[in-house]
Amino acid sequence: MADRVHPRDSPFHTETTPLSLSRPSPPDSEKPVPPPGTYVIQIPKDQVYRVPPPENASRYQSYTHRKPRRSSCHCCCCWFLGLLAAIVFLSAAAAGIFYLVVRPEAPNYSVESIAFKGFNLTTTSSPPSAISPEIHVTVRAQNPNKKIGIYYERESSVKLFYSDIKLCDGVLPAFYQPSKNVTEFRTALTGSGIELTSAVQKGLVDAQKQGKVPLDLDLRAPVRIKVGSIKTWTITVKVACHLTVNKLTADASIVSRDCDYGVDPW
């Protein structure tokens, strides 16, 4: 009988150790080796491209496209503000030079005389009859400027009121007033079929008895200013006069007057 041969322990039957990649130990002067399982890849800098990951690509594109617009808008705003500041500065300088050279002064206006026709007022008529008054007003305009002339143009208006009731209206004549000049012009104001209430008619009668009838005259005149050979655009002169007359007849006298002057440049 053959002898049974028992297997011998394999020389390779040893305790299994995990297989790992290892690199030879670098000299002490080099950097320490990364732990097992870590790979270090070195790529030249000229081959590195900064490309955003796919999930951020759209956000990156919107940012890069939006940035130039913001910069352009900012430049436009700066340019506009600079232009506006230059215009304001030049306008202020021109106005200052004009004032120093011309020395403009405001013209003066006043009502010199007034005469009434057609005011046949009684306290017995009931209801009060309508009136058609005619009023002649003399206005005095003074231009105190040495280097400024004034063109009074058409489409002016003059209105006379009593207690907010318009009694009559008319227009001023068109004329040119030179510098250092005083001009008096007479204009006729008319009204037709003016119906007064009993209270208003009684108030006028009582005011005449007292010798103090309050009236308001409103004057609007389009004018153009002339400086040398230059004419300005049309501006509107506004005159508001508060008058008190002793009676509503042809020989009426002005008891008191107070005129305010203003200008509408546009």
VOVEXSE-759182 format. One line per field, with one value per residue (C-alpha): residue number from 1; chain; z, y, x. Coordinates in nm, 4 decimals. Example, Ala and Ser with C-alpha at 12.3 -4.5 7.8 and 13.67 -1.06 7.14 Angstrom:
BEGIN
resi = c(1; 2)
chain = c(A; A)
pz = c(0.7800; 0.7140)
py = c(-0.4500; -0.1060)
px = c(1.2300; 1.3670)
END
This chain:
BEGIN
resi = c(1; 2; 3; 4; 5; 6; 7; 8; 9; 10; 11; 12; 13; 14; 15; 16; 17; 18; 19; 20; 21; 22; 23; 24; 25; 26; 27; 28; 29; 30; 31; 32; 33; 34; 35; 36; 37; 38; 39; 40; 41; 42; 43; 44; 45; 46; 47; 48; 49; 50; 51; 52; 53; 54; 55; 56; 57; 58; 59; 60; 61; 62; 63; 64; 65; 66; 67; 68; 69; 70; 71; 72; 73; 74; 75; 76; 77; 78; 79; 80; 81; 82; 83; 84; 85; 86; 87; 88; 89; 90; 91; 92; 93; 94; 95; 96; 97; 98; 99; 100; 101; 102; 103; 104; 105; 106; 107; 108; 109; 110; 111; 112; 113; 114; 115; 116; 117; 118; 119; 120; 121; 122; 123; 124; 125; 126; 127; 128; 129; 130; 131; 132; 133; 134; 135; 136; 137; 138; 139; 140; 141; 142; 143; 144; 145; 146; 147; 148; 149; 150; 151; 152; 153; 154; 155; 156; 157; 158; 159; 160; 161; 162; 163; 164; 165; 166; 167; 168; 169; 170; 171; 172; 173; 174; 175; 176; 177; 178; 179; 180; 181; 182; 183; 184; 185; 186; 187; 188; 189; 190; 191; 192; 193; 194; 195; 196; 197; 198; 199; 200; 201; 202; 203; 204; 205; 206; 207; 208; 209; 210; 211; 212; 213; 214; 215; 216; 217; 218; 219; 220; 221; 222; 223; 224; 225; 226; 227; 228; 229; 230; 231; 232; 233; 234; 235; 236; 237; 238; 239; 240; 241; 242; 243; 244; 245; 246; 247; 248; 249; 250; 251; 252; 253; 254; 255; 256; 257; 258; 259; 260; 261; 262; 263; 264; 265; 266)
chain = c(A; A; A; A; A; A; A; A; A; A; A; A; A; A; A; A; A; A; A; A; A; A; A; A; A; A; A; A; A; A; A; A; A; A; A; A; A; A; A; A; A; A; A; A; A; A; A; A; A; A; A; A; A; A; A; A; A; A; A; A; A; A; A; A; A; A; A; A; A; A; A; A; A; A; A; A; A; A; A; A; A; A; A; A; A; A; A; A; A; A; A; A; A; A; A; A; A; A; A; A; A; A; A; A; A; A; A; A; A; A; A; A; A; A; A; A; A; A; A; A; A; A; A; A; A; A; A; A; A; A; A; A; A; A; A; A; A; A; A; A; A; A; A; A; A; A; A; A; A; A; A; A; A; A; A; A; A; A; A; A; A; A; A; A; A; A; A; A; A; A; A; A; A; A; A; A; A; A; A; A; A; A; A; A; A; A; A; A; A; A; A; A; A; A; A; A; A; A; A; A; A; A; A; A; A; A; A; A; A; A; A; A; A; A; A; A; A; A; A; A; A; A; A; A; A; A; A; A; A; A; A; A; A; A; A; A; A; A; A; A; A; A; A; A; A; A; A; A; A; A; A; A; A; A; A; A; A; A; A; A; A; A; A; A; A; A)
pz = c(0.0000; -0.0995; 0.1594; 0.1956; 0.1333; 0.3321; 0.1788; 0.3213; 0.4267; 0.1261; 0.1684; 0.0309; 0.2871; 0.4984; 0.6413; 0.3555; 0.3407; 0.1351; -0.1946; -0.2228; -0.4488; -0.2938; -0.4181; -0.3113; -0.0167; -0.1294; 0.0125; 0.3238; 0.1193; -0.0836; 0.0199; 0.2078; -0.0068; 0.0008; 0.1869; -0.0065; -0.2490; -0.3284; -0.6696; -0.7465; -1.1096; -1.2206; -1.5288; -1.6807; -1.6129; -1.9829; -2.0208; -1.7404; -1.8664; -1.6324; -1.7515; -1.5152; -1.4361; -1.6437; -1.3659; -1.3417; -1.7119; -1.7735; -1.4638; -1.5737; -1.9216; -1.7894; -1.5569; -1.8274; -2.0661; -1.8036; -1.6787; -1.9937; -1.9962; -1.6410; -1.7270; -2.0365; -1.8413; -1.5732; -1.8348; -1.9935; -1.6574; -1.5842; -1.9286; -1.8899; -1.5433; -1.6663; -1.9625; -1.7381; -1.4948; -1.7832; -1.9178; -1.5740; -1.5223; -1.8637; -1.8167; -1.4783; -1.6196; -1.9132; -1.6813; -1.4561; -1.7488; -1.8890; -1.5539; -1.5082; -1.8590; -1.9030; -1.5434; -1.6145; -1.4120; -1.3909; -1.5747; -1.3770; -1.4505; -1.3061; -1.3916; -1.4425; -1.5143; -1.5682; -1.7064; -1.6982; -1.9264; -1.9189; -1.5417; -1.4947; -1.1516; -0.9505; -0.6414; -0.7482; -1.0523; -0.9754; -1.1171; -1.1949; -1.5603; -1.7572; -1.8217; -2.1109; -1.9649; -2.1517; -1.9599; -2.0820; -1.8959; -1.9262; -1.8325; -1.7725; -1.8603; -1.7621; -1.8981; -1.6705; -1.8502; -2.0388; -2.2795; -2.3061; -2.5338; -2.5032; -2.7865; -2.6781; -2.9097; -2.9953; -2.8134; -2.4889; -2.2536; -1.9982; -1.7681; -1.5019; -1.2091; -0.9267; -0.6496; -0.8837; -1.1481; -1.4844; -1.5945; -1.9234; -2.1120; -2.3980; -2.5435; -2.5415; -2.8525; -2.9986; -2.9875; -2.9190; -2.6083; -2.6263; -2.3320; -2.0691; -2.1909; -2.0356; -2.2470; -2.1634; -2.3689; -2.3533; -2.4118; -2.4209; -2.2277; -2.3109; -2.1700; -2.3110; -2.1282; -1.7859; -1.5442; -1.1814; -0.8874; -0.6546; -0.3892; -0.6298; -0.7674; -0.4169; -0.3214; -0.6140; -0.5297; -0.1640; -0.2588; -0.4835; -0.2014; 0.0177; -0.2637; -0.2499; -0.5234; -0.5187; -0.8565; -0.9788; -1.3111; -1.4599; -1.7472; -1.9515; -2.2288; -2.4403; -2.4839; -2.6345; -2.4851; -2.7149; -2.6082; -2.8831; -3.1977; -3.0089; -2.9314; -2.6756; -2.7045; -2.6099; -2.2384; -2.0635; -1.8427; -1.5725; -1.3930; -1.1196; -0.9932; -0.7005; -0.7614; -0.5624; -0.7477; -0.6107; -0.8627; -1.1837; -1.4179; -1.6922; -1.4448; -1.1955; -0.9904; -0.8586; -0.4787; -0.4357; -0.6529; -0.5850; -0.8779; -0.8618; -1.1465; -1.2514; -1.5463; -1.6934; -1.8831; -2.0836)
py = c(0.0000; 0.3242; 0.5688; 0.8562; 1.1800; 1.4656; 1.8101; 2.0303; 2.3802; 2.6003; 2.8439; 3.1013; 3.0390; 3.3355; 3.6089; 3.8006; 4.1633; 4.4223; 4.5145; 4.8788; 5.0977; 5.2449; 5.4636; 5.4645; 5.6817; 6.0200; 6.1789; 6.3844; 6.7064; 6.6347; 6.6832; 6.3988; 6.1395; 6.1512; 5.8671; 5.5484; 5.5825; 5.9496; 6.0507; 6.3812; 6.4899; 6.7805; 6.9778; 7.2702; 7.6062; 7.6881; 7.3897; 7.4882; 7.6291; 7.7992; 7.6538; 7.6642; 7.3402; 7.2671; 7.3571; 7.7079; 7.7699; 7.9650; 8.1792; 8.2598; 8.3585; 8.5874; 8.7559; 8.8123; 8.9523; 9.1775; 9.3394; 9.5417; 9.6825; 9.8048; 9.9681; 10.1322; 10.2591; 10.3994; 10.5865; 10.7289; 10.8570; 11.0207; 11.1817; 11.3133; 11.4572; 11.6248; 11.7797; 11.9006; 12.0591; 12.2347; 12.3726; 12.5015; 12.6633; 12.8328; 12.9539; 13.1028; 13.2727; 13.4170; 13.5455; 13.7088; 13.8797; 13.9965; 14.1458; 14.3270; 14.4727; 14.5572; 14.6186; 14.5385; 14.7057; 14.6114; 14.8475; 15.0326; 15.0407; 15.2458; 15.3544; 15.7309; 15.7915; 15.6102; 15.7194; 15.5292; 15.5210; 15.3097; 15.2588; 15.3524; 15.2056; 15.2387; 15.0669; 15.0482; 14.8180; 14.4620; 14.2536; 14.4724; 14.5608; 14.4461; 14.7042; 14.7524; 14.9633; 15.1359; 15.2305; 15.4263; 15.3546; 15.5387; 15.3264; 15.4672; 15.2433; 15.3470; 15.1793; 15.2838; 15.0765; 15.2417; 14.9548; 14.7705; 14.8396; 14.6715; 14.5549; 14.5323; 14.2816; 14.1928; 13.9459; 14.1417; 14.1629; 14.4101; 14.3180; 14.5167; 14.3435; 14.4412; 14.1825; 13.9059; 14.0044; 14.1001; 14.4292; 14.4773; 14.3877; 14.5081; 14.5019; 14.7210; 14.8810; 14.7246; 14.9583; 14.9793; 15.1524; 15.2601; 15.2804; 15.5549; 15.6226; 15.6861; 15.6044; 15.6591; 15.4694; 15.4875; 15.1800; 15.1291; 14.8430; 14.7329; 14.4979; 14.3851; 14.2607; 14.2381; 14.1167; 14.2194; 14.0718; 14.2956; 14.2612; 14.3585; 14.6542; 14.7763; 14.7410; 14.9596; 15.2247; 15.2314; 15.2477; 15.5483; 15.7235; 15.6730; 15.7818; 15.4551; 15.2000; 14.9160; 14.7758; 14.5309; 14.5727; 14.2741; 14.3382; 14.0785; 14.1888; 13.9747; 14.1571; 14.0999; 14.2504; 14.4115; 14.4403; 14.5966; 14.4078; 14.0962; 14.0239; 13.7699; 13.5256; 13.6439; 13.6766; 13.7827; 14.0904; 14.0642; 14.3718; 14.3584; 14.6922; 14.7461; 15.0727; 15.2813; 15.5430; 15.7971; 15.7277; 15.5435; 15.8402; 16.0084; 16.2492; 15.9815; 16.0302; 15.7661; 15.7714; 15.5077; 15.2652; 14.9760; 14.7884; 14.4691; 14.3643; 14.0138; 13.8275; 13.4857; 13.3956; 13.1144)
px = c(0.0000; 0.1333; 0.2183; -0.0270; 0.1358; -0.0020; 0.0172; 0.2709; 0.2047; 0.2477; 0.5260; 0.2931; 0.0225; 0.0858; -0.1272; -0.2801; -0.1827; -0.3739; -0.2226; -0.1485; 0.0439; 0.3460; 0.6159; 0.9738; 1.0407; 1.1544; 1.4573; 1.4149; 1.4466; 1.1312; 0.7691; 0.5976; 0.4235; 0.0426; -0.1274; -0.2096; -0.5030; -0.4327; -0.3044; -0.1383; -0.1486; 0.0623; -0.0543; 0.1360; -0.0252; -0.0573; -0.2883; -0.5265; -0.8605; -1.1053; -1.4323; -1.7320; -1.9095; -2.2223; -2.4619; -2.3109; -2.2487; -2.5724; -2.5202; -2.1665; -2.2790; -2.5534; -2.3045; -2.0454; -2.3094; -2.4675; -2.1502; -2.0735; -2.4285; -2.3907; -2.0619; -2.2136; -2.5157; -2.2885; -2.0842; -2.4025; -2.5256; -2.1906; -2.1878; -2.5429; -2.4785; -2.1632; -2.3451; -2.6283; -2.3832; -2.2057; -2.5367; -2.6389; -2.3006; -2.3012; -2.6602; -2.5769; -2.2688; -2.4650; -2.7390; -2.4809; -2.3085; -2.6440; -2.7442; -2.4119; -2.4195; -2.7894; -2.9012; -3.2695; -3.5452; -3.9125; -4.1531; -4.4190; -4.7919; -5.0771; -5.4327; -5.4420; -5.8106; -6.1399; -6.4777; -6.8096; -7.1117; -7.4256; -7.4529; -7.8189; -7.8704; -8.1907; -8.3114; -8.6744; -8.6543; -8.7558; -8.6089; -8.3038; -8.2634; -7.9558; -7.6846; -7.4399; -7.1603; -6.8799; -6.5670; -6.2664; -5.9446; -5.6121; -5.3102; -4.9631; -4.6632; -4.3112; -3.9964; -3.7078; -3.4405; -3.1543; -3.0804; -3.4141; -3.7110; -4.0524; -4.2782; -4.6437; -4.8074; -5.1654; -5.3922; -5.3843; -5.6818; -5.8197; -6.1096; -6.2940; -6.4697; -6.6960; -6.7277; -6.6025; -6.8598; -6.7084; -6.8589; -6.6701; -6.3522; -6.1298; -5.7783; -5.4685; -5.3176; -5.0007; -4.6998; -4.3269; -4.1965; -3.8302; -3.5925; -3.6386; -3.9921; -4.3330; -4.6405; -5.0077; -5.2624; -5.6411; -5.8550; -6.2324; -6.3900; -6.7431; -7.0015; -7.3354; -7.6433; -7.4816; -7.7474; -7.7005; -7.8810; -8.0788; -7.8077; -7.5285; -7.7245; -7.8054; -7.4372; -7.3302; -7.5881; -7.4831; -7.1130; -7.1791; -7.3616; -7.0541; -6.8197; -6.6202; -6.6886; -6.4292; -6.3242; -6.0605; -5.8811; -5.6955; -5.4515; -5.2599; -5.0241; -4.7878; -4.4562; -4.1126; -3.8006; -3.5437; -3.1784; -2.9723; -3.0717; -3.1835; -3.5494; -3.6594; -3.9445; -4.2935; -4.3593; -4.6800; -4.7006; -4.9683; -5.1007; -5.3658; -5.4997; -5.7347; -5.9201; -6.1645; -6.3703; -6.6140; -6.8928; -6.9802; -7.0161; -6.8146; -6.6513; -6.5503; -6.2357; -5.9975; -5.9893; -5.7165; -5.5186; -5.2818; -5.1257; -4.9208; -4.6953; -4.5859; -4.4384; -4.5141; -4.1917; -4.3512)
END
